[in-house]
Amino acid sequence: MKTIEAKIERATDGTFSVYCLEEMFSGVGDTIEEAKEDMQAQIEFYVEHCKEEGKAYPDWLDENYRIEYQLDVPSILQYYEGVITPAALGRLSGINPKQIWSYAHGKSKPRPAQLEKIQTGLRKLAAELSAISLL
């Protein structure tokens, strides 16, 4: 199964774009999900058009493929602003909340070690939430 790497970025107008790092596909939307869906629609349109015109296209598009998304720190923190606060992420990651605010607003860029702490904290939160059963 082919894995496609795609990057998601938030624009200054609040919309999101997603684009493949090594392929020609991209998408845009008001939310991350809309941008992903738009890119998927573009892939399907491309395959359909190539078939109708009798043009060649990569074989992997007819098989199962997986898209692995990358999201930069400011985009994810801004997208979940109000849901994941700097204070909450600070508790999860061990990073000072003021520093997390700085990352979220593009005032500074996290070093690789800080990125790892943020990612670990977010994954810890996701694991804890997915283990909850509501009564």
C-alpha positions in Angstrom: 0.0 0.0 0.0 1.4 3.4 -1.0 1.7 6.1 1.6 1.3 9.7 0.5 2.6 12.4 2.7 0.6 15.6 2.8 1.0 18.8 4.8 -1.9 20.8 6.3 -1.5 24.6 6.8 -3.7 27.3 8.1 -3.9 30.5 6.0 -4.0 34.0 7.4 -7.8 34.1 6.5 -8.4 31.1 8.7 -9.0 28.6 5.9 -6.9 25.4 5.6 -4.9 24.0 2.7 -3.6 20.5 2.3 -1.0 19.5 -0.3 1.0 16.4 -1.1 4.7 16.7 -0.6 5.7 14.4 -3.5 2.4 14.2 -5.6 0.5 16.9 -7.4 -2.7 16.8 -5.4 -4.0 19.5 -3.0 -7.2 20.8 -1.5 -8.6 23.8 0.5 -11.5 24.3 2.9 -12.8 26.2 5.9 -11.8 23.3 8.2 -9.2 20.6 8.1 -11.8 18.0 7.2 -13.1 20.1 4.3 -9.5 20.6 3.0 -8.9 16.8 3.2 -12.2 16.0 1.5 -11.4 18.6 -1.3 -8.1 16.9 -1.9 -9.7 13.5 -2.1 -12.3 14.8 -4.5 -9.4 16.3 -6.6 -7.7 12.8 -6.7 -11.0 11.1 -7.8 -11.6 13.8 -10.4 -8.1 13.3 -11.8 -8.5 9.6 -12.1 -12.0 9.9 -13.7 -10.7 12.5 -16.2 -7.7 10.4 -17.1 -10.0 7.3 -17.7 -12.4 9.3 -19.8 -9.6 10.8 -21.9 -7.7 7.5 -22.1 -4.6 9.1 -20.5 -2.2 7.3 -18.3 -2.0 7.9 -14.5 -0.1 6.3 -11.6 -1.2 2.7 -11.0 -1.3 3.2 -7.2 -4.4 5.4 -7.6 -6.4 2.3 -8.5 -5.2 0.5 -5.4 -5.4 1.1 -1.7 -3.3 4.1 -0.6 -3.0 5.9 2.7 -2.5 9.6 3.2 -0.4 10.6 6.2 -1.0 14.2 7.2 1.4 16.6 8.8 0.2 19.6 10.7 2.4 22.4 12.0 2.2 23.5 15.6 0.6 26.9 15.1 -2.1 25.5 12.9 -3.1 22.7 15.3 -3.0 25.0 18.3 -5.1 27.7 16.6 -7.6 25.2 15.2 -8.2 23.7 18.7 -8.0 27.1 20.5 -10.5 27.2 23.2 -10.6 23.4 23.3 -6.9 22.8 24.1 -5.7 25.8 26.1 -2.0 26.6 26.6 -2.5 25.8 30.3 -3.9 22.4 29.5 -1.3 21.6 26.9 1.4 22.8 29.3 0.2 20.3 31.9 0.2 17.5 29.3 3.6 18.4 27.8 5.5 20.0 30.6 6.1 23.1 28.6 5.4 26.6 30.1 1.9 27.8 28.9 3.4 31.2 27.9 5.8 29.3 25.5 2.9 27.3 24.1 1.0 30.6 23.5 4.1 31.9 21.7 4.1 28.8 19.4 0.4 29.1 18.7 0.7 32.7 17.6 3.9 32.3 15.6 6.1 34.4 17.9 8.6 31.5 18.2 9.1 28.1 16.7 9.4 25.0 18.9 12.7 23.1 18.8 12.6 19.4 17.9 12.5 18.4 21.6 9.6 20.7 22.3 7.7 19.4 19.2 8.2 15.9 20.6 6.8 17.0 24.0 3.8 18.6 22.4 3.1 15.6 20.2 3.5 13.2 23.2 1.1 15.4 25.2 -1.5 15.5 22.5 -1.3 11.7 21.9 -1.6 11.1 25.7 -4.8 13.3 25.7 -6.1 11.4 22.7 -5.5 8.0 24.4 -7.1 9.1 27.6 -10.2 10.4 25.8 -10.5 7.3 23.6 -10.5 5.1 26.7 -13.5 6.9 28.3 -17.0 5.3 28.2 -19.8 7.7 29.0 -22.7 6.4 31.0 
